[in-house]
Amino acid sequence: MGGPNARILVVDDERSLQELLAFPLKRDGYEVVSAFDGREALALLREREFDLVVLDLMLPGLDGLEVCRRIRAISEVPIVMLTARGDERDKVTGLELGADDYITKPFSLREFRSRVRAVLRRTRKTLDEPARGVLQRGPLVIDLDRREVTVRGHPVRLTYVEFELLVALAQRPGVALGRSQLLSAIFGTSSYRDPRTIDVHVRHLREKIERDPANPELIETVRRVGYRFRRQAALNET
């Protein structure tokens, strides 16, 4: 799936918000399935395939962060979190647990539809892309078709966003890329997104691919700009 007829799981305990979000999604041609708590959502994910999960953080019983963690243990389905404006720590934690994006309440339905379309569009693009082969950068081997990464011979499991971020940097060794550029490379646009989101994903990516995340050998920070993949690291085993 991925385009119209894509199946979206909306997880929120407020029936009024469920109805509000479902209306524009159904009008756009998507199949919407509702879950009113975390356990129901996890049960549905084990029974059926979904193209996207819209997950509220404030849920009864299992909270959204725990639901996100459990989803990532069984599925790579894209996750968009719904967060309250002041929950900065929860946003960061959610991204580190594997969420792909977040929308801060209150938000407009226009923004919501735009974010959903962007996620599904890039999923569709991934499925439709022609074979791209293997990208090797020093100790890193990135299989672009299988979406698999090995570092020094060891497989590394990355989320969708982490994989796209790594590819965006590794394809341009030595080139400094700004946070907005990276957001556009990953999501197709930087609209509605806090550029600091990139910092969270880079930190998590470093924890997975660097020997010492505190002293990165592969992904450098470029002050006041963003990040770059070290040219020397791309040429040599480190």
C-alpha positions in Angstrom: 0.0 0.0 0.0 1.3 3.5 0.7 -1.0 5.8 -1.5 -4.8 6.0 -1.4 -6.1 2.8 0.2 -3.2 2.9 2.7 -4.2 1.6 6.1 -3.6 4.0 9.0 -3.9 3.1 12.7 -4.9 6.0 14.9 -4.2 5.4 18.6 -5.9 7.9 20.9 -8.3 7.5 23.9 -10.4 10.6 23.0 -13.3 9.6 20.8 -13.8 13.1 19.6 -10.2 13.5 18.4 -10.4 10.0 16.8 -13.4 11.3 14.8 -11.7 14.6 14.0 -8.6 12.9 12.6 -10.4 10.1 10.8 -12.6 12.4 8.8 -9.9 14.0 6.6 -8.0 10.7 6.3 -11.0 8.9 5.0 -11.9 11.7 2.7 -8.3 11.4 1.2 -9.0 7.7 0.5 -7.2 6.1 3.4 -8.6 3.2 5.5 -8.6 4.3 9.1 -8.6 1.8 12.0 -9.0 3.2 15.6 -7.5 2.0 18.8 -8.4 3.6 22.1 -5.4 2.3 24.2 -2.0 0.8 23.8 -2.9 -2.8 24.3 -5.6 -2.6 21.7 -3.1 -1.0 19.3 -0.5 -3.7 19.8 -3.0 -6.4 19.3 -4.2 -4.9 16.0 -0.6 -4.5 14.8 0.0 -8.2 15.4 -3.1 -9.1 13.4 -2.9 -6.7 10.4 -0.4 -4.7 8.4 -0.5 -0.9 8.6 1.2 1.8 6.5 1.3 4.3 9.3 0.6 4.6 13.1 -0.6 7.9 14.5 0.2 7.6 18.2 -0.9 9.9 21.0 1.5 10.0 24.0 -1.1 10.4 26.7 -2.8 7.0 26.8 -4.5 5.2 29.7 -2.6 2.1 30.9 0.4 1.8 28.6 1.6 5.3 27.8 2.5 6.3 24.2 6.3 6.0 24.8 5.9 2.4 26.0 3.6 1.6 23.1 6.2 3.1 20.7 9.0 0.9 22.2 6.9 -2.2 21.9 5.8 -1.4 18.3 9.5 -1.1 17.4 10.2 -4.5 18.8 7.8 -6.1 16.3 7.5 -3.7 13.4 9.2 -1.0 11.3 5.9 0.7 10.5 6.3 4.6 10.4 5.1 6.2 13.6 3.9 9.8 14.0 3.5 10.9 17.6 0.9 13.4 18.9 2.4 15.4 21.7 1.4 18.3 24.0 3.3 21.6 23.4 5.3 21.4 26.7 6.4 17.7 26.4 9.9 18.4 25.0 11.5 15.6 27.0 8.8 13.1 25.8 9.4 14.2 22.2 13.1 13.4 22.4 12.4 10.1 24.2 9.8 9.1 21.6 12.3 9.9 18.7 15.0 7.9 20.5 12.6 5.0 20.9 12.0 4.9 17.1 9.2 7.3 16.3 9.7 8.9 12.9 8.1 12.2 13.4 5.9 14.2 15.8 3.1 16.7 15.7 2.6 19.2 18.5 -0.9 19.9 19.8 -2.7 22.1 19.0 -2.2 21.5 15.3 -4.3 22.3 12.2 -5.9 19.5 10.1 -4.0 20.9 7.1 -0.7 20.3 8.9 -1.9 16.8 10.0 -2.9 15.8 6.4 0.4 17.2 5.1 2.5 15.2 7.5 0.5 12.0 6.8 0.9 12.4 3.1 4.6 13.0 3.4 5.2 9.8 5.4 3.1 7.7 3.0 4.6 9.4 -0.1 8.2 8.5 1.0 7.0 4.9 1.8 5.6 4.6 -1.7 8.8 6.1 -3.1 10.9 3.5 -1.4 8.7 0.7 -2.8 8.8 2.1 -6.3 12.5 3.0 -6.5 14.6 1.2 -9.0 17.5 -0.9 -7.7 20.2 1.4 -6.2 22.9 -1.1 -5.2 25.4 -0.9 -2.3 27.1 2.1 -0.8 30.4 1.5 0.9 32.0 4.1 3.1 35.0 2.9 5.0 33.7 0.6 7.8 30.1 1.1 6.7 28.3 -1.0 4.1 24.8 0.3 3.2 22.6 -1.9 1.1 20.2 0.6 -0.4 17.8 -1.9 -1.8 17.5 -4.2 1.2 17.8 -1.2 3.6 20.4 -3.0 5.6 23.5 -1.6 7.2 26.6 -3.3 8.5 29.4 -1.6 10.5 32.8 -3.4 10.6 31.0 -6.6 9.6 28.3 -6.3 12.2 24.6 -5.7 11.2 23.0 -2.6 12.7 19.2 -2.1 12.9 18.2 1.4 12.0 14.8 3.1 12.0 13.4 4.5 8.7 14.6 8.0 9.6 18.0 6.9 10.8 18.6 5.0 7.6 17.6 7.9 5.4 19.7 10.3 7.5 22.7 8.0 7.2 22.3 7.7 3.4 21.9 11.5 3.0 25.2 12.1 4.8 27.1 9.1 3.4 26.2 10.0 -0.2 28.0 13.4 0.2 31.2 12.7 2.2 32.9 15.9 3.2 29.9 18.1 2.5 28.3 20.0 5.4 24.5 19.6 5.3 22.3 21.9 7.3 19.5 20.6 9.5 16.8 21.9 7.2 18.5 20.3 4.3 18.6 17.0 6.1 14.9 17.3 7.1 14.1 17.9 3.4 16.2 14.9 2.3 14.4 12.6 4.8 10.8 14.0 4.8 10.6 15.8 1.4 10.1 19.1 3.2 11.3 20.9 6.4 7.9 22.5 6.9 6.3 22.2 10.4 9.4 20.5 11.8 11.8 21.7 14.4 15.4 21.5 13.0 16.6 20.2 16.4 14.8 17.0 15.6 17.9 16.1 13.5 20.1 16.4 16.5 18.1 13.7 18.3 18.3 11.3 15.3 22.1 12.0 14.8 22.7 11.2 18.4 20.8 8.0 18.2 22.5 7.1 14.9 25.9 7.7 16.4 25.1 5.3 19.3 24.6 2.6 16.7 27.4 3.1 14.3 30.3 4.9 16.1 32.8 3.1 18.2 32.7 6.0 20.7 29.6 8.1 20.2 31.2 10.9 22.3 34.1 11.1 19.8 32.5 10.3 16.5 34.7 9.1 13.6 32.1 9.0 10.9 29.5 11.8 11.4 31.0 15.1 12.3 29.2 18.1 13.8 29.7 21.3 11.8 29.1 24.2 14.2 26.3 26.6 13.3 25.6 24.5 10.2 24.7 20.8 10.8 26.6 17.6 10.1 28.8 15.9 7.5 30.2 12.5 6.9 33.9 12.6 7.2 35.6 12.3 3.8 38.6 10.4 5.3 36.2 7.9 7.0 34.6 7.3 3.6 37.9 6.4 2.1 39.6 4.4 4.9 38.7 1.8 7.4 38.7 3.5 10.8 
